[in-house]
Amino acid sequence: MKVTIDKEADAVYMRLSNAPIKDSEEIKPGVILDYDDENNLIGIEILTISKRVPSAALTSVQLETA
């Protein structure tokens, strides 16, 4: 998984797979899901992230596995 924070665009993108994007769906205003040709979720984009998450939370990413 790759997480990209674009401060200029005020967006976060989480790429779950390297598969090509076939389709996208905005499930809520500013929350976009990307799908591959088999309808698997491969990416999540969140726009206007600074209004949704405290700025301190965007300075680091914590990864937990179970």
PDB file of N, CA, C and O in Angstrom:
ATOM      1  N   MET A   1       0.852  -1.163   0.000  1.00  0.00           N
ATOM      2  CA  MET A   1       0.000   0.000   0.000  1.00  0.00           C
ATOM      3  C   MET A   1       0.902   1.232   0.000  1.00  0.00           C
ATOM      4  O   MET A   1       1.951   1.262   0.644  1.00  0.00           O
ATOM      5  N   LYS A   2       0.461   2.237  -0.738  1.00  0.00           N
ATOM      6  CA  LYS A   2       1.194   3.490  -0.805  1.00  0.00           C
ATOM      7  C   LYS A   2       0.233   4.617  -0.429  1.00  0.00           C
ATOM      8  O   LYS A   2      -0.872   4.698  -0.966  1.00  0.00           O
ATOM      9  N   VAL A   3       0.652   5.483   0.488  1.00  0.00           N
ATOM     10  CA  VAL A   3      -0.157   6.623   0.911  1.00  0.00           C
ATOM     11  C   VAL A   3       0.558   7.890   0.474  1.00  0.00           C
ATOM     12  O   VAL A   3       1.732   8.092   0.782  1.00  0.00           O
ATOM     13  N   THR A   4      -0.163   8.742  -0.248  1.00  0.00           N
ATOM     14  CA  THR A   4       0.386  10.010  -0.719  1.00  0.00           C
ATOM     15  C   THR A   4      -0.432  11.148  -0.151  1.00  0.00           C
ATOM     16  O   THR A   4      -1.657  11.163  -0.272  1.00  0.00           O
ATOM     17  N   ILE A   5       0.249  12.108   0.473  1.00  0.00           N
ATOM     18  CA  ILE A   5      -0.403  13.310   0.972  1.00  0.00           C
ATOM     19  C   ILE A   5       0.052  14.464   0.103  1.00  0.00           C
ATOM     20  O   ILE A   5       1.242  14.771   0.037  1.00  0.00           O
ATOM     21  N   ASP A   6      -0.900  15.104  -0.567  1.00  0.00           N
ATOM     22  CA  ASP A   6      -0.611  16.239  -1.448  1.00  0.00           C
ATOM     23  C   ASP A   6      -1.137  17.498  -0.764  1.00  0.00           C
ATOM     24  O   ASP A   6      -2.329  17.800  -0.825  1.00  0.00           O
ATOM     25  N   LYS A   7      -0.224  18.233  -0.109  1.00  0.00           N
ATOM     26  CA  LYS A   7      -0.633  19.428   0.637  1.00  0.00           C
ATOM     27  C   LYS A   7      -1.206  20.500  -0.277  1.00  0.00           C
ATOM     28  O   LYS A   7      -2.159  21.185   0.093  1.00  0.00           O
ATOM     29  N   GLU A   8      -0.641  20.650  -1.456  1.00  0.00           N
ATOM     30  CA  GLU A   8      -1.121  21.674  -2.398  1.00  0.00           C
ATOM     31  C   GLU A   8      -2.544  21.375  -2.864  1.00  0.00           C
ATOM     32  O   GLU A   8      -3.365  22.285  -2.980  1.00  0.00           O
ATOM     33  N   ALA A   9      -2.836  20.098  -3.131  1.00  0.00           N
ATOM     34  CA  ALA A   9      -4.175  19.700  -3.570  1.00  0.00           C
ATOM     35  C   ALA A   9      -5.105  19.456  -2.377  1.00  0.00           C
ATOM     36  O   ALA A   9      -6.313  19.289  -2.548  1.00  0.00           O
ATOM     37  N   ASP A  10      -4.533  19.437  -1.168  1.00  0.00           N
ATOM     38  CA  ASP A  10      -5.287  19.174   0.063  1.00  0.00           C
ATOM     39  C   ASP A  10      -6.010  17.827  -0.037  1.00  0.00           C
ATOM     40  O   ASP A  10      -7.216  17.723   0.186  1.00  0.00           O
ATOM     41  N   ALA A  11      -5.225  16.803  -0.382  1.00  0.00           N
ATOM     42  CA  ALA A  11      -5.803  15.481  -0.620  1.00  0.00           C
ATOM     43  C   ALA A  11      -4.874  14.381  -0.111  1.00  0.00           C
ATOM     44  O   ALA A  11      -3.661  14.559   0.003  1.00  0.00           O
ATOM     45  N   VAL A  12      -5.487  13.246   0.189  1.00  0.00           N
ATOM     46  CA  VAL A  12      -4.748  12.029   0.544  1.00  0.00           C
ATOM     47  C   VAL A  12      -5.197  10.941  -0.415  1.00  0.00           C
ATOM     48  O   VAL A  12      -6.386  10.803  -0.702  1.00  0.00           O
ATOM     49  N   TYR A  13      -4.228  10.162  -0.912  1.00  0.00           N
ATOM     50  CA  TYR A  13      -4.555   9.042  -1.782  1.00  0.00           C
ATOM     51  C   TYR A  13      -3.902   7.795  -1.225  1.00  0.00           C
ATOM     52  O   TYR A  13      -2.698   7.777  -0.971  1.00  0.00           O
ATOM     53  N   MET A  14      -4.700   6.744  -1.034  1.00  0.00           N
ATOM     54  CA  MET A  14      -4.205   5.456  -0.579  1.00  0.00           C
ATOM     55  C   MET A  14      -4.332   4.472  -1.730  1.00  0.00           C
ATOM     56  O   MET A  14      -5.436   4.114  -2.138  1.00  0.00           O
ATOM     57  N   ARG A  15      -3.207   4.047  -2.239  1.00  0.00           N
ATOM     58  CA  ARG A  15      -3.184   3.102  -3.362  1.00  0.00           C
ATOM     59  C   ARG A  15      -3.005   1.700  -2.807  1.00  0.00           C
ATOM     60  O   ARG A  15      -1.982   1.405  -2.189  1.00  0.00           O
ATOM     61  N   LEU A  16      -3.976   0.842  -3.015  1.00  0.00           N
ATOM     62  CA  LEU A  16      -3.977  -0.501  -2.452  1.00  0.00           C
ATOM     63  C   LEU A  16      -3.409  -1.544  -3.394  1.00  0.00           C
ATOM     64  O   LEU A  16      -3.052  -2.641  -2.963  1.00  0.00           O
ATOM     65  N   SER A  17      -3.321  -1.217  -4.677  1.00  0.00           N
ATOM     66  CA  SER A  17      -2.865  -2.165  -5.695  1.00  0.00           C
ATOM     67  C   SER A  17      -2.254  -1.387  -6.850  1.00  0.00           C
ATOM     68  O   SER A  17      -2.564  -0.212  -7.051  1.00  0.00           O
ATOM     69  N   ASN A  18      -1.385  -2.046  -7.607  1.00  0.00           N
ATOM     70  CA  ASN A  18      -0.793  -1.413  -8.792  1.00  0.00           C
ATOM     71  C   ASN A  18      -1.623  -1.635 -10.053  1.00  0.00           C
ATOM     72  O   ASN A  18      -1.230  -1.199 -11.135  1.00  0.00           O
ATOM     73  N   ALA A  19      -2.758  -2.302  -9.927  1.00  0.00           N
ATOM     74  CA  ALA A  19      -3.617  -2.561 -11.087  1.00  0.00           C
ATOM     75  C   ALA A  19      -4.098  -1.238 -11.681  1.00  0.00           C
ATOM     76  O   ALA A  19      -4.285  -0.263 -10.953  1.00  0.00           O
ATOM     77  N   PRO A  20      -4.299  -1.201 -12.992  1.00  0.00           N
ATOM     78  CA  PRO A  20      -4.816   0.015 -13.635  1.00  0.00           C
ATOM     79  C   PRO A  20      -6.229   0.344 -13.136  1.00  0.00           C
ATOM     80  O   PRO A  20      -7.034  -0.546 -12.863  1.00  0.00           O
ATOM     81  N   ILE A  21      -6.497   1.621 -13.029  1.00  0.00           N
ATOM     82  CA  ILE A  21      -7.824   2.075 -12.612  1.00  0.00           C
ATOM     83  C   ILE A  21      -8.768   1.985 -13.800  1.00  0.00           C
ATOM     84  O   ILE A  21      -8.497   2.532 -14.869  1.00  0.00           O
ATOM     85  N   LYS A  22      -9.874   1.293 -13.600  1.00  0.00           N
ATOM     86  CA  LYS A  22     -10.887   1.172 -14.655  1.00  0.00           C
ATOM     87  C   LYS A  22     -12.068   2.103 -14.402  1.00  0.00           C
ATOM     88  O   LYS A  22     -12.642   2.652 -15.342  1.00  0.00           O
ATOM     89  N   ASP A  23     -12.433   2.281 -13.128  1.00  0.00           N
ATOM     90  CA  ASP A  23     -13.617   3.064 -12.800  1.00  0.00           C
ATOM     91  C   ASP A  23     -13.410   3.739 -11.456  1.00  0.00           C
ATOM     92  O   ASP A  23     -12.650   3.257 -10.617  1.00  0.00           O
ATOM     93  N   SER A  24     -14.091   4.858 -11.259  1.00  0.00           N
ATOM     94  CA  SER A  24     -14.054   5.590 -10.001  1.00  0.00           C
ATOM     95  C   SER A  24     -15.471   5.937  -9.598  1.00  0.00           C
ATOM     96  O   SER A  24     -16.350   6.119 -10.440  1.00  0.00           O
ATOM     97  N   GLU A  25     -15.679   6.027  -8.277  1.00  0.00           N
ATOM     98  CA  GLU A  25     -17.005   6.338  -7.760  1.00  0.00           C
ATOM     99  C   GLU A  25     -16.857   7.276  -6.565  1.00  0.00           C
ATOM    100  O   GLU A  25     -16.120   6.974  -5.627  1.00  0.00           O
ATOM    101  N   GLU A  26     -17.548   8.401  -6.597  1.00  0.00           N
ATOM    102  CA  GLU A  26     -17.557   9.311  -5.460  1.00  0.00           C
ATOM    103  C   GLU A  26     -18.677   8.855  -4.527  1.00  0.00           C
ATOM    104  O   GLU A  26     -19.858   9.028  -4.829  1.00  0.00           O
ATOM    105  N   ILE A  27     -18.292   8.268  -3.384  1.00  0.00           N
ATOM    106  CA  ILE A  27     -19.295   7.693  -2.487  1.00  0.00           C
ATOM    107  C   ILE A  27     -19.876   8.716  -1.518  1.00  0.00           C
ATOM    108  O   ILE A  27     -20.978   8.532  -1.001  1.00  0.00           O
ATOM    109  N   LYS A  28     -19.150   9.771  -1.279  1.00  0.00           N
ATOM    110  CA  LYS A  28     -19.573  10.921  -0.479  1.00  0.00           C
ATOM    111  C   LYS A  28     -18.851  12.113  -1.092  1.00  0.00           C
ATOM    112  O   LYS A  28     -17.845  11.927  -1.776  1.00  0.00           O
ATOM    113  N   PRO A  29     -19.328  13.315  -0.870  1.00  0.00           N
ATOM    114  CA  PRO A  29     -18.593  14.454  -1.428  1.00  0.00           C
ATOM    115  C   PRO A  29     -17.124  14.440  -0.983  1.00  0.00           C
ATOM    116  O   PRO A  29     -16.822  14.477   0.210  1.00  0.00           O
ATOM    117  N   GLY A  30     -16.228  14.386  -1.957  1.00  0.00           N
ATOM    118  CA  GLY A  30     -14.797  14.408  -1.688  1.00  0.00           C
ATOM    119  C   GLY A  30     -14.180  13.085  -1.283  1.00  0.00           C
ATOM    120  O   GLY A  30     -13.012  13.055  -0.897  1.00  0.00           O
ATOM    121  N   VAL A  31     -14.923  11.985  -1.357  1.00  0.00           N
ATOM    122  CA  VAL A  31     -14.379  10.655  -1.057  1.00  0.00           C
ATOM    123  C   VAL A  31     -14.592   9.788  -2.291  1.00  0.00           C
ATOM    124  O   VAL A  31     -15.723   9.454  -2.645  1.00  0.00           O
ATOM    125  N   ILE A  32     -13.482   9.427  -2.945  1.00  0.00           N
ATOM    126  CA  ILE A  32     -13.540   8.740  -4.234  1.00  0.00           C
ATOM    127  C   ILE A  32     -12.863   7.381  -4.127  1.00  0.00           C
ATOM    128  O   ILE A  32     -11.743   7.267  -3.629  1.00  0.00           O
ATOM    129  N   LEU A  33     -13.555   6.357  -4.599  1.00  0.00           N
ATOM    130  CA  LEU A  33     -13.016   5.004  -4.627  1.00  0.00           C
ATOM    131  C   LEU A  33     -12.653   4.649  -6.063  1.00  0.00           C
ATOM    132  O   LEU A  33     -13.417   4.928  -6.988  1.00  0.00           O
ATOM    133  N   ASP A  34     -11.492   4.034  -6.250  1.00  0.00           N
ATOM    134  CA  ASP A  34     -11.041   3.576  -7.563  1.00  0.00           C
ATOM    135  C   ASP A  34     -11.100   2.054  -7.611  1.00  0.00           C
ATOM    136  O   ASP A  34     -10.786   1.373  -6.634  1.00  0.00           O
ATOM    137  N   TYR A  35     -11.510   1.534  -8.764  1.00  0.00           N
ATOM    138  CA  TYR A  35     -11.670   0.088  -8.954  1.00  0.00           C
ATOM    139  C   TYR A  35     -10.897  -0.376 -10.186  1.00  0.00           C
ATOM    140  O   TYR A  35     -10.687   0.393 -11.124  1.00  0.00           O
ATOM    141  N   ASP A  36     -10.477  -1.644 -10.172  1.00  0.00           N
ATOM    142  CA  ASP A  36      -9.836  -2.232 -11.348  1.00  0.00           C
ATOM    143  C   ASP A  36     -10.896  -2.861 -12.257  1.00  0.00           C
ATOM    144  O   ASP A  36     -12.094  -2.710 -12.015  1.00  0.00           O
ATOM    145  N   ASP A  37     -10.457  -3.558 -13.288  1.00  0.00           N
ATOM    146  CA  ASP A  37     -11.404  -4.123 -14.261  1.00  0.00           C
ATOM    147  C   ASP A  37     -12.205  -5.306 -13.703  1.00  0.00           C
ATOM    148  O   ASP A  37     -13.167  -5.746 -14.332  1.00  0.00           O
ATOM    149  N   GLU A  38     -11.821  -5.825 -12.527  1.00  0.00           N
ATOM    150  CA  GLU A  38     -12.584  -6.898 -11.880  1.00  0.00           C
ATOM    151  C   GLU A  38     -13.420  -6.359 -10.727  1.00  0.00           C
ATOM    152  O   GLU A  38     -13.939  -7.125  -9.914  1.00  0.00           O
ATOM    153  N   ASN A  39     -13.545  -5.036 -10.662  1.00  0.00           N
ATOM    154  CA  ASN A  39     -14.329  -4.335  -9.642  1.00  0.00           C
ATOM    155  C   ASN A  39     -13.739  -4.461  -8.233  1.00  0.00           C
ATOM    156  O   ASN A  39     -14.456  -4.334  -7.241  1.00  0.00           O
ATOM    157  N   ASN A  40     -12.425  -4.714  -8.154  1.00  0.00           N
ATOM    158  CA  ASN A  40     -11.733  -4.733  -6.869  1.00  0.00           C
ATOM    159  C   ASN A  40     -11.341  -3.312  -6.492  1.00  0.00           C
ATOM    160  O   ASN A  40     -10.924  -2.538  -7.354  1.00  0.00           O
ATOM    161  N   LEU A  41     -11.466  -2.962  -5.230  1.00  0.00           N
ATOM    162  CA  LEU A  41     -11.054  -1.654  -4.746  1.00  0.00           C
ATOM    163  C   LEU A  41      -9.539  -1.560  -4.798  1.00  0.00           C
ATOM    164  O   LEU A  41      -8.846  -2.410  -4.239  1.00  0.00           O
ATOM    165  N   ILE A  42      -9.017  -0.534  -5.466  1.00  0.00           N
ATOM    166  CA  ILE A  42      -7.563  -0.391  -5.579  1.00  0.00           C
ATOM    167  C   ILE A  42      -7.057   0.963  -5.104  1.00  0.00           C
ATOM    168  O   ILE A  42      -5.848   1.163  -4.993  1.00  0.00           O
ATOM    169  N   GLY A  43      -7.970   1.905  -4.819  1.00  0.00           N
ATOM    170  CA  GLY A  43      -7.516   3.198  -4.343  1.00  0.00           C
ATOM    171  C   GLY A  43      -8.622   3.971  -3.655  1.00  0.00           C
ATOM    172  O   GLY A  43      -9.805   3.807  -3.951  1.00  0.00           O
ATOM    173  N   ILE A  44      -8.203   4.821  -2.724  1.00  0.00           N
ATOM    174  CA  ILE A  44      -9.135   5.673  -1.989  1.00  0.00           C
ATOM    175  C   ILE A  44      -8.550   7.078  -1.975  1.00  0.00           C
ATOM    176  O   ILE A  44      -7.408   7.271  -1.557  1.00  0.00           O
ATOM    177  N   GLU A  45      -9.315   8.049  -2.426  1.00  0.00           N
ATOM    178  CA  GLU A  45      -8.881   9.444  -2.417  1.00  0.00           C
ATOM    179  C   GLU A  45      -9.817  10.245  -1.532  1.00  0.00           C
ATOM    180  O   GLU A  45     -11.038  10.113  -1.621  1.00  0.00           O
ATOM    181  N   ILE A  46      -9.234  11.079  -0.674  1.00  0.00           N
ATOM    182  CA  ILE A  46     -10.015  11.950   0.198  1.00  0.00           C
ATOM    183  C   ILE A  46      -9.573  13.384  -0.074  1.00  0.00           C
ATOM    184  O   ILE A  46      -8.414  13.742   0.138  1.00  0.00           O
ATOM    185  N   LEU A  47     -10.509  14.192  -0.543  1.00  0.00           N
ATOM    186  CA  LEU A  47     -10.231  15.594  -0.850  1.00  0.00           C
ATOM    187  C   LEU A  47     -10.548  16.472   0.354  1.00  0.00           C
ATOM    188  O   LEU A  47     -11.237  16.045   1.280  1.00  0.00           O
ATOM    189  N   THR A  48     -10.048  17.684   0.334  1.00  0.00           N
ATOM    190  CA  THR A  48     -10.181  18.650   1.448  1.00  0.00           C
ATOM    191  C   THR A  48      -9.864  17.973   2.783  1.00  0.00           C
ATOM    192  O   THR A  48     -10.607  18.096   3.757  1.00  0.00           O
ATOM    193  N   ILE A  49      -8.752  17.263   2.796  1.00  0.00           N
ATOM    194  CA  ILE A  49      -8.364  16.488   3.978  1.00  0.00           C
ATOM    195  C   ILE A  49      -8.125  17.382   5.188  1.00  0.00           C
ATOM    196  O   ILE A  49      -8.349  16.945   6.317  1.00  0.00           O
ATOM    197  N   SER A  50      -7.679  18.614   4.991  1.00  0.00           N
ATOM    198  CA  SER A  50      -7.396  19.503   6.123  1.00  0.00           C
ATOM    199  C   SER A  50      -8.656  19.876   6.892  1.00  0.00           C
ATOM    200  O   SER A  50      -8.577  20.273   8.054  1.00  0.00           O
ATOM    201  N   LYS A  51      -9.810  19.753   6.259  1.00  0.00           N
ATOM    202  CA  LYS A  51     -11.074  20.035   6.927  1.00  0.00           C
ATOM    203  C   LYS A  51     -11.647  18.791   7.595  1.00  0.00           C
ATOM    204  O   LYS A  51     -12.585  18.890   8.386  1.00  0.00           O
ATOM    205  N   ARG A  52     -11.099  17.635   7.288  1.00  0.00           N
ATOM    206  CA  ARG A  52     -11.623  16.370   7.804  1.00  0.00           C
ATOM    207  C   ARG A  52     -10.774  15.772   8.924  1.00  0.00           C
ATOM    208  O   ARG A  52     -11.275  15.024   9.763  1.00  0.00           O
ATOM    209  N   VAL A  53      -9.477  16.112   8.928  1.00  0.00           N
ATOM    210  CA  VAL A  53      -8.536  15.504   9.863  1.00  0.00           C
ATOM    211  C   VAL A  53      -7.653  16.609  10.462  1.00  0.00           C
ATOM    212  O   VAL A  53      -7.231  17.507   9.733  1.00  0.00           O
ATOM    213  N   PRO A  54      -7.368  16.567  11.753  1.00  0.00           N
ATOM    214  CA  PRO A  54      -6.457  17.566  12.329  1.00  0.00           C
ATOM    215  C   PRO A  54      -5.101  17.522  11.621  1.00  0.00           C
ATOM    216  O   PRO A  54      -4.608  16.442  11.295  1.00  0.00           O
ATOM    217  N   SER A  55      -4.501  18.678  11.384  1.00  0.00           N
ATOM    218  CA  SER A  55      -3.249  18.743  10.617  1.00  0.00           C
ATOM    219  C   SER A  55      -2.132  17.928  11.264  1.00  0.00           C
ATOM    220  O   SER A  55      -1.284  17.389  10.554  1.00  0.00           O
ATOM    221  N   ALA A  56      -2.111  17.826  12.587  1.00  0.00           N
ATOM    222  CA  ALA A  56      -1.080  17.030  13.260  1.00  0.00           C
ATOM    223  C   ALA A  56      -1.158  15.561  12.860  1.00  0.00           C
ATOM    224  O   ALA A  56      -0.139  14.870  12.858  1.00  0.00           O
ATOM    225  N   ALA A  57      -2.339  15.076  12.525  1.00  0.00           N
ATOM    226  CA  ALA A  57      -2.500  13.673  12.134  1.00  0.00           C
ATOM    227  C   ALA A  57      -1.925  13.398  10.753  1.00  0.00           C
ATOM    228  O   ALA A  57      -1.719  12.240  10.390  1.00  0.00           O
ATOM    229  N   LEU A  58      -1.665  14.438   9.984  1.00  0.00           N
ATOM    230  CA  LEU A  58      -1.138  14.249   8.626  1.00  0.00           C
ATOM    231  C   LEU A  58       0.387  14.285   8.571  1.00  0.00           C
ATOM    232  O   LEU A  58       0.960  14.189   7.486  1.00  0.00           O
ATOM    233  N   THR A  59       1.048  14.420   9.703  1.00  0.00           N
ATOM    234  CA  THR A  59       2.514  14.498   9.705  1.00  0.00           C
ATOM    235  C   THR A  59       3.174  13.140   9.787  1.00  0.00           C
ATOM    236  O   THR A  59       4.362  13.013   9.493  1.00  0.00           O
ATOM    237  N   SER A  60       2.412  12.102  10.188  1.00  0.00           N
ATOM    238  CA  SER A  60       2.971  10.759  10.250  1.00  0.00           C
ATOM    239  C   SER A  60       1.875   9.740   9.973  1.00  0.00           C
ATOM    240  O   SER A  60       0.684  10.013  10.125  1.00  0.00           O
ATOM    241  N   VAL A  61       2.314   8.566   9.566  1.00  0.00           N
ATOM    242  CA  VAL A  61       1.387   7.472   9.293  1.00  0.00           C
ATOM    243  C   VAL A  61       1.784   6.308  10.180  1.00  0.00           C
ATOM    244  O   VAL A  61       2.958   5.945  10.250  1.00  0.00           O
ATOM    245  N   GLN A  62       0.825   5.732  10.844  1.00  0.00           N
ATOM    246  CA  GLN A  62       1.081   4.572  11.705  1.00  0.00           C
ATOM    247  C   GLN A  62       0.455   3.358  11.041  1.00  0.00           C
ATOM    248  O   GLN A  62      -0.732   3.363  10.713  1.00  0.00           O
ATOM    249  N   LEU A  63       1.235   2.345  10.848  1.00  0.00           N
ATOM    250  CA  LEU A  63       0.767   1.114  10.217  1.00  0.00           C
ATOM    251  C   LEU A  63       0.698   0.021  11.278  1.00  0.00           C
ATOM    252  O   LEU A  63       1.670  -0.244  11.985  1.00  0.00           O
ATOM    253  N   GLU A  64      -0.469  -0.604  11.370  1.00  0.00           N
ATOM    254  CA  GLU A  64      -0.658  -1.707  12.299  1.00  0.00           C
ATOM    255  C   GLU A  64      -1.070  -2.943  11.531  1.00  0.00           C
ATOM    256  O   GLU A  64      -1.911  -2.872  10.636  1.00  0.00           O
ATOM    257  N   THR A  65      -0.489  -4.059  11.872  1.00  0.00           N
ATOM    258  CA  THR A  65      -0.904  -5.327  11.274  1.00  0.00           C
ATOM    259  C   THR A  65      -1.284  -6.278  12.392  1.00  0.00           C
ATOM    260  O   THR A  65      -0.733  -6.216  13.492  1.00  0.00           O
ATOM    261  N   ALA A  66      -2.209  -7.139  12.108  1.00  0.00           N
ATOM    262  CA  ALA A  66      -2.658  -8.091  13.129  1.00  0.00           C
ATOM    263  C   ALA A  66      -2.298  -9.495  12.730  1.00  0.00           C
ATOM    264  O   ALA A  66      -2.593 -10.440  13.462  1.00  0.00           O
TER     265      ALA A  66
END
